[in-house]
Amino acid sequence: MGTFVFLISSIVSLSLFVFSVDSASSSCPIDLGYVETYPWDTSSCRGGDQDDCCMALLSLFGMGLAQHLKETSMFQLPTAANSTQFVANSSSCAGIITKEDWIKRVGEKTALDSSCKDLTGLVQCGSCLDAGMKVNSQLQALAPNSTKCFYFTILYAAGIVNELGPQDGTTAACILGLPLSNSKTGETSNHLSQETLFKLIFGFLGAFLVVLFALGSVVLYRIWQKKKKNAFHEEFVSSMQARVLPNTGAKWYRIAEIERATDGFSQKNFIGQGAYGVVHKGTLSDGTLVAVKQILDLDSQGDEEFSNEVEIISKIRHRNLLSLRVAALQVTTVKEELTWPQRKNIILDVGKGLAYLHDGIKPAIYHRDIKTTNILLDLDMKAKVADFGLAKQSREGQSHLTTRVAGTHGYLAPEYALYGQLTEKSDVYSFGIVILETMSGRKVLDTSSSSMVLITDWAWMLVKSGKVEEVFDDFIRMEGPKGVMERFVLVGILCAHVMVAFRPTIAEALKMLEGDIDIPRLPDRPWPLSHEAFRSSLQCSFFNK
């Protein structure tokens, strides 16, 4: 029998797990004494057919592994002392090492649990084998490159599911495919015909090999596709790195690092969603909190938005604009009510950021998506304008008309939404909406009434009827100086005027907010809004430039 034990270790080292055992330094964690006492058919190892002997010994060793799983909940043997080869490997099958891992991957109840408890007949055995193939397919989907999941399925069915255990005759014959001696076969002849059983088992094994070949073809195709995709990705990354200006402090991260930082882009870290992606809060390995934008549209338009955002952010340097240096940003989610000083500073910070985009760099940049959800606050409540995916650089000598209107409903300037005319005043309109939202605590569109009311119309009607204080949020109504708060509301209405010519530039709006220049009398708003009013506005704005 010593020869058999030697053959067993040789076979398993090639077929199941790669290991080496130093008998002088460690003992085998499986008691192989059952090899000499269990009534298995040894005739296959006394003839000249080595394949039959190898299959029998493989099944015999599987019985020991299944018993080890039953007793320890471990699919693999423990790491041997002083060994660099015999190490429990989580990559064998979908990261499964223990029974708990199995349950996490495939669930506590599988087809095996309902089909492999009773193996008293051919029909039951066939059902068990069929269930094993289904569970194996489920594991293959989780680990398409692994060829060992089938063995994990066999061990779980024999060691955990079947209550009689792997050394039961029907379990050994049906699940492990171990040939039994004539005496043992006689005891179980009423349950299973060994010849029929082996035909059934090898029929399923043949089907498994066919499926394995098909999966192998799919894996090879995926590898080829992955190489092709990786080549495209490397080219894309190289082009992105070339577009980011040097000495900007930008750092490139691997997707695995970002996934760890955001806990796999979990819902608990969700901050907001834009036209092409979502933003999550993340924590880098050094403890720094960051905002991570994940592009969802993996098409040319999504690539264009990402490329545009990377290029533009790399060019800007301002304390009120979100930098590409992710480690510089501390993000917080504001749940408490903002005080008047906080709201005032947020409005001024956003205005200063826009002023830098319009007047501080050449060519000027139009953000095109100024809204409250694109304003991030750091731990000191300093506002930073974010999300430059839709930003557009002005071009000297080129028309401001665009055929592709982008932005968020309610924040778009009318002339831009209707006619595609894009100027710095388009951002000013959105800034006016943000001022009114911040001062009133009200959303841009009020959906509580039967007809949606735009915040600009609501604020305009209150101001014209002498009720400007009703625009203030209840939380700050009795907190700040009425004159200053009224000035902020009036500037918000003026910035969000439907006619372009009456809107100030962002620099003028900032001076009005800070009290450096007077606010002009609010011009009447055309009501109802008409195309003629807009056309007149467009002509006026061109003459005033």
Secondary structure, 3 states (H helix, E strand, C coil): CHHHHHHHHHHHHHHCCCCCCCCCCCCCCCCCCHHHHCCECHHHHCCCCHHHHHHHHHHHHHHHHHHHHHHHCECCCCCCCCCCCCCCCCCCCCCCCEHHHHHHHHCCCCHHHHHCCCCCCHHHHHHHHHHHHHHHHHHHHHCCCCCCHHHHHHHHHHHHHCCCCCCCHHHHHHCCCCCECHHHHHHCCCCCCHHHHHHHHHHHHHHHHHHHHHHHHHHHHHHHHHHHHHHHHHHHHHHHHHHCCCCCCCCCCCHHHHHHHCCCCCHHHEEEECCCEEEEEEECCCCCEEEEEEECCCCHHHHHHHHHHHHHHCCCCCCCECCCCHHHCCCCCCCCCCCHHHHHHHHHHHHHHHHHHHHHCCCCEECCCCCHHHEEECCCCCEEECCCCCCEECCCCCCCECCCCCCCCCCCCHHHHHHCECCHHHHHHHHHHHHHHHHHCCCCEECCCCCCEEHHHHHHHHHHCCCHHHHCCCCCCCCCCHHHHHHHHHHHHHHCCCCHHHCCCHHHHHHHHCCCCCCCCCCCCCCCCCHHHHHHHHHHHHHHC
